[in-house]
Amino acid sequence: MIKSSAIIAMTLVAVGLVSLGCNGQRPVPKSYPVQGEVSLDGKPMPSGEVVFVSVAEGIRDTVKVADGKFSGEVLAGDRKVEIRSYVAQAGNTKMYGADAEPSYVNIIPKKYNEASELTATVNESDDNSFSFAVTSN
């Protein structure tokens, strides 16, 4: 016969395992819609990305830019914003010959990405429209 203290202990263990979830990982935070525009040198940025960075958690939500517009889903909160746009440059033909793959170079200065001071507050609503203006190198 099992004592009541053993039943209580087994119940607590079972509740603890259930509270961890099936795989023991934290639940995925909810994302919210964002949209907006990015201009590059006064014109719609042809292509690139807007990265919403949650510095404290180290989470980066990347949203693609096409024809100056972006839309996607990111975590809510105060976010650092990084903007990048890449152009292809000829590959190293001296080393790899005529079939050298192109390399891609970010034309947006570091003050808009690695050293960005751009910010956005993403709300837990559908009203998250942002507009960013950047200049190229």
Secondary structure as GFF3:
##gff-version 3
##sequence-region A 1 137
A	DSSP	alpha_helix	4	20	.	.	.	ID=ss1
A	DSSP	beta_strand	31	40	.	.	.	ID=ss2
A	DSSP	beta_strand	43	44	.	.	.	ID=ss3
A	DSSP	beta_strand	47	54	.	.	.	ID=ss4
A	DSSP	beta_strand	59	66	.	.	.	ID=ss5
A	DSSP	beta_strand	69	75	.	.	.	ID=ss6
A	DSSP	beta_strand	77	84	.	.	.	ID=ss7
A	DSSP	beta_strand	86	89	.	.	.	ID=ss8
A	DSSP	alpha_helix	93	96	.	.	.	ID=ss9
A	DSSP	three_ten_helix	97	99	.	.	.	ID=ss10
A	DSSP	beta_strand	103	106	.	.	.	ID=ss11
A	DSSP	three_ten_helix	110	112	.	.	.	ID=ss12
A	DSSP	beta_strand	119	122	.	.	.	ID=ss13
A	DSSP	beta_strand	129	134	.	.	.	ID=ss14
###
